[in-house]
Amino acid sequence: MSTSPGPHPRPTGPGRTRPGWSLALLALAQLIFSLDLNIVFVALPDIGADLDFPGQTQQLVVSAYVVFAGGFLLLGGRAADLLGRRRIFVLALSVYAVSSLAGGLAGSPEVIVAARAVQGIGGALLLPSTLSLINTLFEEGPKRNRALAVWGGAGASGLTVGALLGGLLTQAFGWPAVFFVNVPLAGLVALAAVFVIPRDPAGGAGRRFDLPGALTVTAGATLLVFALVEGPEWGWASPAVIGAAVAAVVCLAAFAAIESRSADPLMPFRLFRNRSLSVAITVTFLYMATFGTLPYFLTVLLQSVHGFSALETGLAFLVPSVAIAAGTQLGERMTTRLGARTTLIWGFLIGAVGTAALSLGFDADAGYGIAVPGLIVSGVGQGIVWTSMWIAAATKVAPGEQGIANGMASTTLNLGNAIGLAVLTAIADAGTGGKTGQALRAATADGEFLVVLLTAAGMALGLLIALWLPRARPADAPVAGSAEPSAGADAPVAGSAEPSAGADTPAAVAEGAAPGNH
């Protein structure tokens, strides 16, 4: 028997009186998730040398994670809504710990790619559960905005801190350490969550999971990225590449057909009527296809062109990490005062200008210092966009559908990273064939100069897309439990569709409790 996606009962349990501690754990979990997107970048050369990975194929270590995460995120969001947010949160961290252990012990390319794929499934369960917990523990408006800024500060900083930590661990202990570090971190957060985060409400929905939808979208995304990654090496006319691309289209078309006919779809198309959510979904894709790819290309520039060690490369990421963290907090303040629309416009504008300036550092003869001003400005823009896009995605979504909405936005986030990285890597490597030594370094820098300018152009496109967001109007307060928004979807409100444990606690206390807020 089906149940309606209405408001859930108020969370109960020990975490109810400690929203600050709950937020601290959620931010730490998001830091772990974001670290794993980039922590292996610095270690890839060592992984390739030790496990005999060919150059282009090394990206499978990264793509296996982001593709499986992207494919299963919708299912993860539905699981959080139907099975319980805390329950899925703890399960996801447990999957993370086990798959990370397997990755660190891997002795072949096949094992490490499989471990990263399972890790991606853990991420697909983790990201929407953390978001839906925040969006139901904190009422819509300034309190939720501050909570998302704390969570966002941990997540956005993790994209660059991952490179720093990866460098430190690889230099000191070897590449397996970038996997082993997750085992105690994920295990401790999972254990603490049982005592700190509110218990899931009693009862639950009897709705079924859309397994056919999950399988078709995962297969389609995997085949699409495979075609994009292997196309430059095997040739775009290769039967394997063409076959993968055609199969991807078939799978994604089947997914759309399944969703349109399912009584309990993995991705309810009616949610696209929420204009704030629809724009935010598009923005998350562009964010990771632009901002999210920069750490990879910066790592290649520093190591392959300038000869930085893994440790030196990691230290070089301190500058953008601090800038991003500062930007996430600025994004919260701007969104609360100006609305998500204006904030996203400014964030993309600042990011585009900073990234264009950053391109000056992508030259074989340019030193790291030339890239620093661009890293700072681009990082601030990145942080602003990161926080405001998640606020937009959560606006005027019914409490019982927060997991689904977050899964939709998170799916495009991860697919944007996989597809953007595959396409831009192919462009960057186009002129490097047959070159060695200084000629190869110069060609690598030239190719990356082009793709950094393309990411700046993508950010300018994001600015134009943000114009479609509704303007903030105080009169557009949300109706309790409403999933269908009015035009002014990003207006801060004092009330929430679902009263929460954090509603009676000063947001400043919750913000200060988060370890990622630095």
C-alpha positions in Angstrom: 0.0 0.0 0.0 1.4 3.4 -0.9 1.7 6.4 1.4 1.7 10.0 0.5 5.0 12.0 0.6 3.7 14.3 3.3 5.5 15.7 6.4 7.3 13.2 8.6 6.8 13.1 12.4 9.2 15.2 14.4 12.5 13.5 15.0 13.0 11.9 18.4 15.9 10.6 20.4 19.0 12.0 22.0 20.1 14.0 19.0 17.0 16.2 19.4 18.6 18.3 22.1 22.0 18.5 20.4 21.5 19.9 16.9 25.0 21.4 16.9 26.6 18.0 17.4 24.3 16.5 14.8 25.4 19.1 12.3 29.1 18.5 13.2 28.7 14.9 12.3 26.9 15.7 9.1 29.6 18.2 8.1 32.3 15.7 8.9 30.5 13.0 6.8 30.3 15.5 3.9 34.0 16.2 4.2 34.8 12.5 3.9 32.6 12.3 0.8 34.2 15.3 -0.9 37.7 14.2 0.0 37.2 11.0 -1.9 36.3 12.9 -5.1 39.8 14.4 -5.3 42.1 12.6 -2.8 43.2 10.0 -5.4 44.2 12.6 -8.0 47.6 13.2 -6.4 48.1 9.5 -5.9 47.2 8.4 -9.4 50.8 8.4 -10.8 51.9 6.1 -7.9 48.8 3.9 -8.3 49.5 3.6 -12.1 53.1 2.8 -11.6 52.5 0.2 -8.8 49.5 -1.5 -10.4 50.6 -1.1 -14.1 47.7 1.2 -15.0 48.0 2.8 -18.6 47.9 6.6 -18.5 44.4 7.4 -19.8 42.9 4.4 -18.0 44.0 5.7 -14.6 41.0 8.0 -14.8 38.8 4.9 -14.2 39.9 5.1 -10.5 38.2 8.5 -10.4 35.3 7.8 -12.8 34.3 4.5 -11.2 33.5 6.5 -8.0 31.7 9.4 -9.5 29.7 7.4 -12.1 28.4 4.8 -9.6 27.7 7.6 -7.1 25.8 9.5 -9.8 23.9 6.5 -10.9 22.7 5.4 -7.5 22.1 8.8 -5.9 18.4 8.8 -6.9 17.9 5.4 -5.2 19.9 6.7 -2.2 17.6 9.7 -1.9 14.5 7.5 -2.0 16.0 5.1 0.5 16.6 8.0 2.9 12.9 9.0 2.6 11.5 5.5 2.9 13.9 3.6 5.2 15.0 6.4 7.5 17.6 9.1 7.1 19.8 8.2 10.1 19.6 4.5 9.1 20.8 5.1 5.6 23.4 7.6 6.9 25.0 4.9 9.1 24.7 2.2 6.4 26.5 4.5 3.9 29.4 5.2 6.2 29.8 1.5 6.9 29.9 0.8 3.1 32.5 3.5 2.8 34.7 2.0 5.5 34.6 -1.5 4.0 35.2 -0.5 0.4 38.1 1.9 1.5 39.8 -1.0 3.2 39.4 -3.1 0.0 40.8 -0.3 -2.1 43.9 0.1 0.1 44.6 -3.6 0.0 44.1 -3.8 -3.8 46.8 -5.5 -5.8 45.4 -5.1 -9.3 43.6 -2.4 -11.4 40.4 -4.5 -11.4 40.2 -4.7 -7.6 40.9 -1.0 -7.0 38.3 0.1 -9.7 35.7 -2.3 -8.2 36.4 -0.9 -4.7 36.0 2.6 -5.9 32.7 1.6 -7.6 31.4 0.2 -4.3 32.7 3.3 -2.5 30.6 5.4 -5.0 27.5 3.4 -4.1 28.3 4.3 -0.4 28.5 8.0 -1.5 25.2 7.7 -3.3 23.6 6.7 0.0 25.5 9.2 2.1 25.1 12.5 0.2 21.3 12.7 0.0 20.9 11.4 3.6 23.1 14.1 5.0 21.2 16.8 3.0 17.8 15.5 3.9 18.8 15.3 7.6 19.9 19.0 7.5 16.8 20.1 5.6 14.5 18.5 8.2 16.5 19.2 11.4 16.7 22.9 10.5 13.7 25.1 9.4 13.8 26.8 6.0 15.3 30.3 6.2 18.3 31.7 8.0 18.8 28.7 10.3 18.8 26.2 7.5 21.0 28.5 5.4 23.6 28.6 8.2 23.5 24.9 8.6 24.0 24.4 4.9 26.9 26.8 5.0 28.6 24.7 7.6 27.9 21.6 5.7 28.9 23.3 2.4 32.1 24.6 3.9 33.2 21.1 4.8 32.1 19.8 1.3 33.6 22.5 -0.9 36.8 22.6 1.1 37.1 18.9 0.9 37.4 19.1 -2.9 40.8 20.8 -2.5 41.8 19.5 1.0 41.5 16.1 -0.6 44.5 17.0 -2.9 46.4 18.3 0.1 45.7 15.2 2.2 46.4 12.9 -0.7 49.8 14.5 -1.2 50.7 14.2 2.5 49.6 10.6 2.8 51.1 9.5 -0.5 54.4 11.1 0.3 54.6 9.7 3.8 52.9 6.3 3.5 52.3 5.5 -0.1 49.1 5.5 -2.2 47.2 2.9 -0.1 47.0 5.4 2.7 44.5 7.6 0.7 42.1 4.7 1.1 43.0 3.5 4.6 42.3 7.0 6.0 38.6 6.6 5.4 38.3 3.4 7.5 38.6 5.0 11.0 37.0 8.3 9.9 33.9 6.7 8.5 33.6 4.1 11.3 33.8 6.7 14.1 31.2 9.0 12.4 28.8 6.1 11.9 29.2 5.0 15.6 28.7 8.6 16.8 25.6 9.1 14.6 23.8 6.3 16.5 24.1 8.4 19.7 23.9 11.9 18.4 21.6 12.2 15.4 17.8 11.9 16.2 16.2 8.5 15.7 14.2 8.0 12.6 10.4 8.5 13.1 8.4 5.4 13.9 6.4 3.8 11.1 7.4 4.3 7.5 6.3 4.1 3.9 5.3 1.0 2.1 6.3 2.2 -1.3 8.7 0.2 -3.4 12.1 1.0 -4.7 12.4 1.7 -8.5 15.0 -0.9 -9.1 14.6 -0.9 -13.0 15.0 2.9 -12.9 18.2 2.6 -10.8 19.7 0.0 -13.1 18.9 1.8 -16.3 20.2 5.2 -15.2 23.4 3.7 -13.7 24.1 1.6 -16.8 23.4 4.6 -19.1 25.7 6.9 -17.1 28.5 4.3 -16.9 28.4 3.6 -20.6 28.3 7.3 -21.4 31.4 8.1 -19.3 33.2 5.0 -20.7 32.7 6.3 -24.2 33.9 9.8 -23.3 37.0 8.5 -21.4 38.1 5.9 -24.0 37.2 7.8 -27.1 40.4 9.8 -27.3 42.6 6.7 -26.8 40.6 4.1 -28.8 39.3 6.5 -31.4 35.9 8.0 -31.6 35.1 5.7 -34.5 36.0 2.6 -32.5 33.2 0.0 -32.5 33.5 -0.2 -28.7 33.2 3.5 -28.2 30.3 3.9 -30.6 28.5 0.8 -29.1 28.9 2.2 -25.6 27.5 5.6 -26.7 24.5 4.0 -28.4 23.8 1.7 -25.5 24.0 4.7 -23.1 21.3 6.5 -25.1 19.1 3.4 -25.1 19.5 2.9 -21.3 18.8 6.6 -20.6 15.7 6.6 -22.9 14.5 3.4 -21.1 15.0 5.2 -17.8 12.8 8.1 -18.9 10.1 5.7 -20.1 10.2 3.7 -16.8 10.0 6.8 -14.7 7.0 8.2 -16.7 5.0 5.0 -16.1 6.1 4.1 -12.6 3.7 4.5 -9.6 6.8 5.2 -7.4 9.4 6.6 -9.8 13.0 7.0 -8.8 12.8 10.6 -10.1 9.3 12.0 -10.0 9.0 14.4 -13.0 6.4 16.6 -11.2 9.2 17.9 -9.0 10.6 19.8 -12.0 7.7 22.1 -11.5 9.6 23.5 -8.6 11.6 26.1 -10.6 14.1 26.7 -7.8 14.9 22.9 -7.7 15.0 22.7 -11.5 17.5 25.5 -11.8 19.6 24.2 -8.9 19.8 20.8 -10.6 21.2 22.4 -13.7 23.6 24.5 -11.7 25.0 21.5 -9.8 25.9 19.8 -13.1 27.7 23.0 -14.3 29.3 23.5 -11.0 31.1 20.1 -11.1 31.8 20.3 -14.8 33.6 23.6 -14.3 34.7 24.4 -10.7 34.9 20.7 -9.8 37.3 19.8 -12.6 39.9 22.5 -11.8 41.7 20.5 -9.0 42.5 17.7 -11.5 44.0 20.0 -14.1 45.9 22.0 -11.4 47.3 18.7 -10.1 48.5 17.7 -13.6 50.1 21.2 -14.1 52.0 21.1 -10.9 53.2 17.5 -11.1 53.6 16.8 -14.8 54.6 20.3 -16.0 56.4 21.9 -13.0 57.6 18.7 -11.4 56.1 19.2 -8.0 56.2 16.3 -5.6 53.0 14.8 -4.2 53.6 16.7 -0.9 54.3 20.0 -2.7 51.2 19.6 -4.8 49.1 19.1 -1.7 50.5 22.1 0.0 49.8 24.2 -3.1 46.1 23.5 -2.6 46.0 25.3 0.8 45.4 28.6 -0.9 42.2 27.6 -2.9 41.0 25.5 0.1 40.9 28.6 2.4 39.4 30.7 -0.3 36.6 28.1 -0.9 35.8 27.8 2.8 35.5 31.6 3.1 33.3 31.7 0.0 30.8 29.1 1.5 30.3 31.3 4.5 29.9 34.4 2.4 27.4 32.5 0.2 25.2 31.8 3.2 25.1 35.5 4.3 24.4 36.6 0.7 21.6 34.1 0.2 19.9 35.0 3.4 20.0 38.7 2.6 19.7 38.7 -1.2 18.2 35.4 -2.2 19.6 32.5 -4.1 19.2 34.1 -7.5 21.3 37.1 -6.9 23.9 35.1 -4.9 24.4 32.5 -7.7 24.8 35.3 -10.3 27.5 36.9 -8.2 29.1 33.6 -7.4 29.4 32.6 -11.0 30.6 36.0 -12.1 33.4 36.0 -9.5 34.3 32.5 -10.4 34.4 33.2 -14.1 36.7 36.2 -13.6 38.9 34.4 -11.2 39.2 31.3 -13.4 40.1 33.4 -16.4 42.9 35.0 -14.3 43.9 31.5 -13.2 44.5 30.5 -16.8 47.6 32.8 -16.9 49.3 30.3 -14.6 48.8 27.4 -17.0 52.0 28.0 -18.9 55.1 25.8 -18.9 57.2 28.8 -17.9 54.8 30.3 -15.4 55.4 29.8 -11.7 52.9 28.9 -9.0 52.7 32.5 -7.8 51.2 33.7 -11.1 48.2 31.3 -10.5 47.6 32.4 -6.8 45.4 35.5 -7.5 43.2 33.5 -9.8 43.0 30.6 -7.3 41.8 32.9 -4.6 39.2 34.7 -6.6 37.9 31.6 -8.3 37.9 29.8 -4.9 35.7 32.5 -3.3 33.3 32.2 -6.3 33.2 28.5 -6.0 32.3 28.6 -2.3 29.5 31.1 -2.9 28.0 29.0 -5.6 28.3 25.8 -3.6 26.3 27.0 -0.6 23.6 28.9 -2.5 22.9 26.1 -5.0 22.1 23.7 -2.2 19.9 26.2 -0.5 18.0 26.7 -3.8 17.6 22.9 -4.2 16.0 22.5 -0.8 13.6 25.5 -1.1 9.9 24.6 -1.0 10.4 20.9 -1.1 8.1 18.9 1.2 9.9 17.2 4.1 8.9 13.7 2.9 10.5 14.4 -0.5 13.8 16.0 0.6 15.7 12.8 0.0 14.4 12.5 -3.6 15.0 16.2 -4.4 18.5 16.0 -2.9 19.2 12.8 -4.9 18.2 14.5 -8.1 20.5 17.5 -7.5 23.3 15.2 -6.3 23.0 13.0 -9.3 23.7 15.9 -11.7 26.5 17.0 -9.4 28.3 13.7 -9.8 27.6 13.2 -13.5 28.7 16.7 -14.1 32.1 15.9 -12.6 32.4 12.6 -14.6 31.3 14.0 -17.9 33.0 17.3 -17.5 36.3 15.7 -16.6 36.1 13.2 -19.4 35.4 15.8 -22.1 37.9 18.4 -20.8 40.6 15.8 -20.4 40.1 14.7 -24.0 40.5 18.3 -25.1 43.5 19.0 -22.9 45.3 15.8 -24.2 44.5 16.4 -27.9 47.8 18.1 -28.7 50.1 15.9 -26.6 50.3 12.8 -28.9 53.8 11.8 -29.8 55.6 14.4 -27.7 58.1 13.9 -25.0 60.2 16.0 -22.6 59.9 19.7 -22.7 57.7 19.6 -25.8 55.2 17.4 -23.9 55.2 19.7 -20.9 54.6 22.7 -23.1 51.8 20.9 -25.0 50.2 19.8 -21.7 50.2 23.3 -20.3 48.8 24.7 -23.6 46.0 22.2 -23.6 45.1 22.9 -19.9 45.2 26.6 -20.6 42.4 26.1 -23.1 40.3 23.9 -20.8 40.6 26.4 -17.9 39.3 29.1 -20.2 36.4 26.7 -21.2 35.5 26.2 -17.6 35.4 30.0 -17.2 33.0 30.1 -20.1 30.9 27.4 -18.4 30.7 29.5 -15.3 29.4 32.4 -17.4 26.7 30.0 -18.7 25.9 29.2 -15.1 25.3 32.9 -14.5 22.8 33.0 -17.3 21.0 29.9 -16.0 20.8 31.5 -12.5 18.7 34.3 -14.1 15.8 31.8 -14.4 15.6 31.4 -10.6 12.6 33.2 -9.1 13.3 36.5 -7.4 13.2 36.5 -3.6 9.9 38.0 -2.4 8.9 37.9 1.3 5.3 37.4 0.4 6.1 34.0 -1.1 6.3 32.1 2.1 6.0 28.3 1.6 2.9 26.4 2.5 3.5 23.6 5.0 4.2 20.3 3.2 3.9 21.8 -0.2 6.0 20.3 -2.9 4.7 22.6 -5.7 6.3 26.0 -5.3 5.2 29.5 -6.2 7.4 31.8 -8.3 9.4 33.2 -5.4 11.0 30.0 -4.4 14.1 31.4 -2.6 12.5 33.8 -0.2 13.7 33.2 3.4 10.9 32.3 5.8 10.5 32.1 9.5 8.5 28.9 9.6 9.2 25.4 8.4 6.9 22.8 7.0 8.4 20.4 9.6 9.4 21.7 13.0 12.8 20.4 14.0 15.1 19.7 16.8 17.3 22.6 15.7 14.5 25.1 15.5 14.9 26.2 19.1 18.7 26.4 19.2 20.7 29.4 18.1 22.1 28.7 14.6 25.4 30.3 15.7 25.9 27.4 18.1 25.2 24.8 15.4 27.6 26.6 13.0 30.4 26.8 15.5 30.1 23.1 16.3 31.0 21.9 12.8 34.6 20.8 12.2 34.5 21.7 8.5 33.8 25.4 9.3 37.4 26.7 9.0 
